[in-house]
Amino acid sequence: MYLDQVSMAAQFPTVVYIIGLIAILLAIAGILLFDAGLSRAGNVMHTLTQKLVAAFVAAAGMSLIGFAIWVTQFNQAFGVANPLGQAIKSWWLGGTGINTLPQDLDPAVVPNADSFQAFYALFILFAAFFAALLAGSVIERVKTSSLALIALLFGAVVIPVAGYLVYGSVGPLSNAGTHDFGGAFFYILLGCWAFILVWRARPRVGVFDGTTTEPAIPHNMLYVVVGMVLFLAGICGYALTNGYLVPGSGYFGITLNESGMGLIVTNLMMAFAASAIGGLLVWKIGKHPYFFLVSPVAGWISVSGLIDVVKPWQAGLTAVFAPFILLGGYKLMIRLRLDDVKVVPLTLGPGIYSALMTAVLAGGVKQGGYFGITQGEYAFQHASINIGHQLYGVIVFLAFGLASALLVVFVVEKTIGLRDGRVDEGLEAKLDRAVIGEVAYPDRTPAGLQQADVSDEPAAEVSLVP
C-alpha cells in the first residue's frame, strides 16, 4: 500500500473537487430552470426532459474514454510509449486508474491518485454541463433521439479533444503558451456547435413569421431569474476546481501559472458586479430586462479565461463590457434569422473576448510544462502568455468547433433527421402532451372562466424577438 496517496495533504484537493462536483450540479439545475422559463407553458416538460437526456448521455460518453483522451497529454510529456493507447488502457471506464483504490496505485505511476480519480468525475459532469447548455439552443423544435446522438459525440469525443488541446499544462496549445482557466475556449466551442445546430434546426414556429397557435415567448421569467442565480452559485463553487492546490507551494491555475484562491473568487465577484452595471446600460439600449438578467453570466464567460492571472479591477473592467458583446451577438442572430437568444450570444462573443483579453492583461505570465520537469519542451513554466498564442487558440477552436459540428449535425440530419415534424403540424406549443405524455401545468381553470374574468387588462407579451 502507498499510504502517502491517502494522507490528509493528498486528500485535501479531493475535497475541493467534490465541492466542485456539487457546484456543477447546482449550475446544471440552474440551466434546466432557466430554459424551462424561456419555453412555452405547454413545452416545459419536453424542454426539461431533452436537456436531461442530453446532459446524461454526454456524461456517459465522457465516462467511456473522454478522460483518457485528456490524460494523453501527460503521457506525452513524460515520454510514455504509445501515449494515447496507454492512457485508454489505464483511464477508460474499465481501466486500472479508475478501478483501483488510490492507496494501491504507485505514486511513481499515478501521483495524487485520489484527486485524479475525483477529477475523472469532474470531467463527467463537465460534459453534462456543456451538453445541457447546448440543448438549450434548440428548445421546442428537435427530436430527442437526434439531440441525444449529438450530445453523445459532443461529450465522448469533441469535449475531450478540446481538453487535450488547451485544458491542462502540457496540451499542444497550453504548453506553447495559450492560456485558459475556467473554460473560455470551451465556450467558444459550445458557441460554434450551437450556431450550427440552430441553423440546421431552423427557427421555432412563429418566432419570425408570427404564424403559430401560441406566441413563442418565455412563459415564466421568474424561472429564468432563479435559474440564472443557481447557475452563478454553481460557478462560484466550480471555479477553484480549475487548478492545482499544492500544500506548501500554493495554488496554480490549470496551465500551471501561479495564482491564488482568494484572488480568483474576488475576481469572480468583481465580474458579477461589473457586468451587472454594464447590463443596466444594455437593458436601456436593448429595451428588455432579459439583457440585464443574464449580464452576470456574460460577465463570467468574459473572465473565465483570465480570472486566475489578473487583478480584481482588471476583471471588473473586462466584465463591464461583456453585456454589450452579448447584445451585439443577439442582434446578429436576429439579423441572420437564427432562433437563439441565449447560447450563441452568451458564449461565442464573450468567449473570444475572454481569450484575447487574457493576453492584453496578462501577457508574459509564465505557464506550461509540469512539476519536476526542469528542461526540454515540457519544463515547468517554460512558456508565457502572449497575443499570438491566444489568437492562434481562438482560430483553432473556431475551426475545430465549426468543422466538427458541421460533420456531426449534417450526418444526424441526413440519417435520422433533426427537426421534430410535429412542431410544423400545429403542435409547436403542445409538445408536453404530444411527445412526453405528461404536462407541467395541468389545466385547472374552471369551465367558462375567461381571461377577462381575472383581469380587465390583457397580459403583456414579453417577446425577445422584434
C-alpha positions in Angstrom: 0.0 0.0 0.0 1.1 3.6 -0.7 -0.4 5.5 2.3 1.0 8.8 1.1 -1.7 8.6 -1.6 -4.4 8.9 1.1 -2.7 11.3 3.5 -4.6 14.4 4.7 -2.4 16.6 2.5 -3.1 14.4 -0.5 -6.8 14.2 0.0 -7.5 17.9 0.7 -7.5 18.8 -3.1 -10.0 15.9 -3.5 -12.4 17.8 -1.1 -12.1 20.9 -3.3 -13.1 18.8 -6.4 -16.0 17.2 -4.5 -17.3 20.7 -3.7 -16.9 21.4 -7.4 -19.0 18.4 -8.3 -21.9 19.6 -6.2 -21.5 23.1 -7.6 -21.6 21.9 -11.2 -24.8 20.0 -10.4 -26.2 23.2 -9.0 -25.3 25.1 -12.2 -27.0 22.3 -14.3 -30.1 22.8 -12.2 -30.0 26.5 -12.9 -29.7 25.7 -16.7 -32.7 23.5 -16.5 -34.8 26.1 -14.7 -33.6 28.9 -17.0 -34.7 27.1 -20.2 -38.0 25.9 -18.6 -38.8 29.6 -18.1 -37.9 30.5 -21.6 -40.1 27.8 -23.1 -43.8 28.0 -23.7 -46.0 26.6 -20.9 -47.0 23.6 -22.9 -43.4 22.6 -23.6 -41.8 22.8 -20.1 -41.6 19.0 -19.5 -40.4 18.5 -23.1 -37.6 21.1 -22.6 -36.6 19.6 -19.2 -36.6 16.1 -20.5 -34.5 16.9 -23.5 -31.9 18.8 -21.5 -31.6 15.9 -19.0 -31.2 13.4 -21.8 -28.5 15.5 -23.5 -26.7 16.0 -20.2 -26.6 12.4 -19.1 -25.9 10.9 -22.5 -22.9 13.3 -22.8 -21.8 12.4 -19.3 -21.9 8.7 -20.2 -19.9 9.3 -23.4 -17.3 11.2 -21.5 -17.0 8.4 -18.9 -16.0 5.8 -21.6 -12.7 7.2 -22.9 -13.1 11.0 -22.6 -10.8 11.3 -19.6 -8.3 9.1 -21.2 -8.1 11.4 -24.2 -7.3 14.3 -21.9 -4.7 12.3 -19.9 -2.8 11.6 -23.2 -1.1 15.0 -22.9 0.6 13.9 -19.6 1.8 10.6 -21.1 3.4 12.6 -24.0 5.1 15.0 -21.5 6.6 12.1 -19.6 7.7 10.2 -22.7 5.3 7.2 -22.3 5.3 5.0 -25.4 2.0 4.9 -27.2 0.6 7.7 -25.1 -3.0 7.5 -26.3 -3.1 3.7 -26.1 -1.7 3.7 -22.6 -4.0 6.4 -21.5 -7.0 4.5 -22.7 -5.7 1.3 -21.1 -5.4 3.0 -17.7 -8.2 5.6 -17.8 -11.1 4.3 -19.8 -14.1 3.3 -17.7 -12.7 -0.2 -17.2 -9.1 0.8 -16.7 -6.9 0.3 -13.7 -6.6 4.1 -13.0 -10.2 4.5 -12.0 -10.9 0.9 -10.8 -8.1 0.7 -8.2 -8.1 2.2 -4.8 -5.8 5.2 -4.6 -3.7 3.6 -1.8 -3.0 0.7 -4.2 -1.7 2.9 -7.0 2.1 3.5 -7.2 2.6 7.3 -6.9 5.5 7.0 -9.3 3.0 5.9 -11.9 -0.1 7.8 -10.8 0.8 10.7 -8.4 -2.1 12.2 -6.4 -4.3 9.3 -7.4 -7.3 10.2 -5.2 -7.6 13.7 -6.5 -7.0 12.4 -10.1 -9.9 10.0 -9.7 -12.1 12.8 -8.4 -11.1 14.8 -11.5 -12.4 11.9 -13.6 -15.9 12.6 -12.0 -15.5 16.3 -12.7 -14.9 15.6 -16.4 -18.1 13.5 -16.5 -20.2 16.4 -15.1 -18.2 18.9 -17.2 -19.6 17.1 -20.3 -23.1 17.1 -18.8 -22.9 20.8 -18.1 -21.9 21.8 -21.6 -24.4 19.4 -23.2 -27.2 20.9 -21.2 -26.2 24.3 -22.4 -26.1 23.1 -26.0 -29.6 21.6 -25.8 -30.9 24.9 -24.7 -30.0 26.5 -28.0 -32.7 24.4 -29.8 -35.6 24.1 -27.4 -39.1 23.3 -28.7 -38.1 22.0 -32.2 -35.7 19.0 -32.4 -36.1 15.2 -31.9 -34.9 13.9 -28.6 -33.1 10.9 -30.3 -31.2 13.3 -32.6 -30.2 15.5 -29.8 -29.1 12.5 -27.7 -26.8 11.3 -30.5 -25.3 14.8 -31.0 -24.7 15.1 -27.2 -23.1 11.7 -27.1 -20.5 12.6 -29.7 -20.1 16.0 -28.2 -19.3 14.6 -24.8 -17.4 11.5 -25.8 -15.1 12.9 -28.4 -15.3 16.7 -29.0 -15.0 18.0 -25.4 -12.2 15.6 -24.6 -10.2 16.6 -27.7 -10.7 20.2 -26.7 -9.5 19.5 -23.2 -6.4 17.7 -24.6 -5.6 20.8 -26.7 -5.9 23.6 -24.1 -7.1 22.4 -20.7 -4.0 21.3 -18.8 -0.4 22.5 -18.7 1.1 20.1 -21.3 -1.5 20.1 -24.0 -0.3 21.2 -27.5 -1.8 24.7 -27.1 -1.4 25.3 -23.4 2.2 24.1 -23.3 3.0 26.5 -26.0 1.5 29.5 -24.1 -2.2 29.5 -24.9 -4.0 30.2 -21.6 -7.4 29.2 -20.3 -8.7 28.7 -16.8 -12.5 28.3 -16.4 -13.3 27.3 -20.0 -13.2 30.4 -22.3 -12.2 28.1 -25.2 -14.9 25.6 -24.3 -17.5 28.4 -24.5 -16.1 29.2 -28.0 -16.5 25.5 -28.9 -20.0 25.5 -27.5 -20.9 28.7 -29.4 -19.8 27.1 -32.6 -21.8 23.9 -32.0 -24.9 25.9 -31.0 -24.6 28.1 -34.1 -24.6 25.1 -36.5 -27.3 23.3 -34.6 -29.6 26.4 -34.5 -29.0 27.0 -38.2 -29.9 23.4 -39.2 -32.8 23.0 -36.8 -34.5 26.2 -38.2 -36.5 28.7 -36.1 -39.3 27.7 -33.8 -42.7 28.1 -35.4 -43.9 31.7 -35.1 -40.6 33.2 -34.0 -40.1 35.2 -37.1 -43.3 34.7 -39.2 -45.9 35.1 -36.5 -47.9 32.0 -37.7 -48.3 30.0 -34.6 -51.1 28.8 -32.3 -49.3 30.3 -29.3 -46.6 33.1 -29.3 -43.0 31.8 -28.8 -42.4 33.8 -25.7 -41.0 33.0 -22.2 -43.8 31.7 -20.1 -42.2 32.4 -16.7 -39.4 35.0 -16.3 -39.2 34.1 -12.5 -37.8 30.7 -13.5 -35.3 32.5 -15.7 -34.1 34.7 -12.8 -33.9 31.8 -10.3 -32.1 29.6 -12.8 -29.6 32.3 -13.5 -28.9 32.8 -9.8 -28.4 29.0 -9.3 -26.1 29.0 -12.3 -23.9 31.7 -10.8 -23.9 30.0 -7.4 -22.7 26.8 -9.1 -19.9 28.8 -10.9 -18.7 30.1 -7.5 -18.0 26.5 -6.4 -16.8 25.3 -9.7 -14.2 27.9 -10.3 -11.5 26.7 -8.0 -11.5 23.2 -9.4 -9.6 24.5 -12.4 -6.2 24.2 -10.9 -3.8 22.5 -8.6 -3.7 23.1 -4.8 -0.2 22.1 -3.8 0.4 22.0 0.0 3.4 24.2 0.9 3.6 25.7 -2.6 0.2 27.4 -3.1 -2.4 27.3 -5.8 -1.6 27.0 -9.5 -4.0 27.5 -12.4 -4.8 24.6 -14.7 -2.0 25.7 -17.1 0.4 25.8 -14.1 0.6 29.5 -13.7 0.9 30.9 -10.2 -2.3 32.2 -8.8 -4.4 32.3 -5.6 -7.8 31.0 -4.5 -8.7 34.3 -2.7 -7.8 36.2 -5.8 -9.9 34.1 -8.1 -13.1 34.3 -6.0 -12.6 38.1 -5.6 -12.2 38.4 -9.4 -15.3 36.4 -9.9 -17.3 38.7 -7.6 -16.0 41.7 -9.4 -17.0 40.2 -12.7 -20.6 39.6 -11.5 -20.9 43.1 -10.1 -19.3 45.0 -13.0 -21.2 43.0 -15.7 -24.5 43.8 -13.9 -23.6 47.5 -14.2 -23.0 47.1 -17.9 -26.2 45.1 -18.1 -28.2 48.1 -16.8 -27.0 50.1 -19.8 -27.7 47.3 -22.2 -31.2 46.9 -20.7 -31.8 50.6 -21.7 -30.3 50.0 -25.2 -31.9 46.7 -25.9 -35.2 47.7 -24.3 -35.7 44.3 -22.5 -34.8 43.3 -18.9 -33.5 40.0 -20.2 -30.2 41.6 -21.1 -29.7 42.8 -17.5 -30.8 39.5 -16.0 -28.2 37.4 -18.0 -25.4 40.0 -17.8 -23.6 38.3 -14.9 -23.5 35.1 -17.0 -21.9 37.1 -19.8 -19.6 38.6 -17.3 -18.5 35.2 -16.0 -17.8 33.9 -19.5 -15.8 37.1 -20.4 -13.4 36.5 -17.5 -13.5 32.7 -17.5 -10.1 32.5 -19.3 -8.3 35.1 -17.2 -9.5 35.4 -13.6 -6.5 33.4 -12.3 -4.0 35.8 -13.8 -5.5 39.3 -13.4 -6.2 41.8 -10.7 -9.7 42.5 -9.4 -10.0 45.8 -11.1 -9.0 44.3 -14.4 -11.6 41.5 -14.0 -14.2 44.1 -13.4 -13.1 46.3 -16.3 -13.2 43.3 -18.6 -16.6 42.1 -17.4 -18.4 45.5 -17.7 -18.2 45.3 -21.5 -19.5 41.7 -21.7 -23.2 42.7 -21.9 -22.5 44.9 -24.9 -20.9 41.9 -26.7 -23.9 39.8 -25.7 -26.3 42.4 -27.2 -24.2 42.5 -30.4 -24.4 38.8 -30.7 -28.1 38.8 -30.1 -28.7 41.4 -32.8 -26.6 39.5 -35.2 -28.6 36.3 -34.6 -31.8 38.2 -35.2 -30.4 39.7 -38.4 -29.5 36.2 -39.6 -32.9 34.9 -38.5 -31.4 32.4 -36.3 -33.6 31.5 -33.3 -31.4 31.5 -30.2 -31.4 34.4 -27.7 -29.2 32.6 -25.2 -26.4 30.2 -26.0 -24.7 31.7 -29.1 -24.9 35.3 -28.0 -23.7 34.4 -24.4 -20.9 32.1 -25.3 -19.3 32.8 -28.7 -18.5 36.5 -28.5 -17.7 36.7 -24.8 -15.6 33.6 -25.1 -13.4 35.0 -27.8 -13.3 38.3 -25.9 -12.1 36.5 -22.8 -9.4 34.6 -24.7 -8.0 37.7 -26.3 -8.2 39.9 -23.2 -6.1 37.3 -21.4 -3.1 38.4 -23.5 -3.9 42.1 -23.2 -4.0 42.0 -19.4 -1.6 39.1 -18.5 0.9 38.9 -21.3 4.2 37.5 -20.1 2.8 35.4 -17.3 4.7 32.1 -17.1 2.9 28.8 -17.5 3.1 25.3 -19.1 5.2 22.2 -18.5 4.8 20.2 -15.4 6.1 20.0 -11.8 9.5 18.4 -11.5 10.5 18.7 -15.2 13.4 21.1 -15.4 14.4 21.1 -19.0 13.1 20.4 -22.5 9.8 21.3 -24.2 7.9 20.3 -21.1 10.0 22.2 -18.5 8.0 23.8 -15.6 6.7 27.2 -16.6 8.8 27.4 -19.8 6.1 29.2 -21.8 4.4 32.6 -21.4 1.0 34.1 -22.3 1.0 36.3 -25.4 -1.4 37.6 -28.0 -0.1 35.4 -30.8 -0.8 32.2 -28.9 -4.2 33.4 -27.7 -5.3 34.4 -31.2 -4.0 31.1 -32.6 -6.0 29.2 -30.0 -9.2 31.1 -30.9 -8.7 30.3 -34.6 -8.0 26.6 -33.8 -11.2 26.3 -31.7 -13.3 28.2 -34.2 -12.1 25.9 -36.9 -12.4 22.7 -34.8 -15.8 23.7 -33.4 -17.4 24.6 -36.8 -15.9 21.7 -38.6 -16.9 19.0 -36.0 -20.4 20.5 -35.6 -21.0 20.6 -39.3 -19.9 17.0 -39.7 -21.9 15.6 -36.8 -25.1 17.7 -37.3 -25.3 17.1 -41.0 -24.8 13.3 -40.6 -27.6 13.2 -38.0 -29.8 15.4 -40.1 -29.4 13.2 -43.2 -29.8 9.9 -41.4 -32.4 10.1 -38.6 -33.4 13.7 -39.1 -33.0 16.7 -36.8 -36.2 18.7 -36.6 -39.3 17.2 -35.0 -42.0 17.3 -37.7 -44.8 17.7 -35.1 -43.8 21.3 -34.5 -44.8 22.1 -38.0 -48.2 20.3 -37.7 -49.8 22.7 -35.1 -48.2 21.0 -32.0 -45.4 23.5 -31.5 -46.9 24.7 -28.2 -48.2 21.2 -27.0 -45.0 19.1 -27.0 -45.6 18.0 -23.4 -48.7 16.1 -24.4 -47.6 15.1 -27.9 -44.2 13.8 -27.1 -43.8 13.3 -23.3 -47.3 12.4 -22.4 -47.1 14.5 -19.2 -47.6 18.2 -18.7 -46.1 20.6 -16.3 -49.2 22.6 -15.8 -52.4 20.6 -15.8 -55.4 22.7 -16.8 -57.2 23.6 -13.6 -59.1 26.6 -15.0 -62.8 26.3 -14.1 -65.0 25.8 -17.2 -66.1 29.0 -18.7 -63.6 31.2 -16.8 -62.1 33.6 -19.3 -59.1 35.9 -19.1 -61.4 38.9 -18.9 -62.9 37.4 -15.7 -59.5 37.6 -14.0 -58.3 41.0 -15.2 -59.5 43.8 -17.3 -56.1 44.2 -18.8 -54.7 41.6 -21.2 -51.4 40.1 -20.2 -48.4 41.7 -22.0 -46.4 39.5 -24.3 -42.7 39.6 -23.4 -41.1 38.7 -26.7 -37.3 38.6 -27.1 -37.6 38.7 -30.9 -38.7 42.0 -32.5 
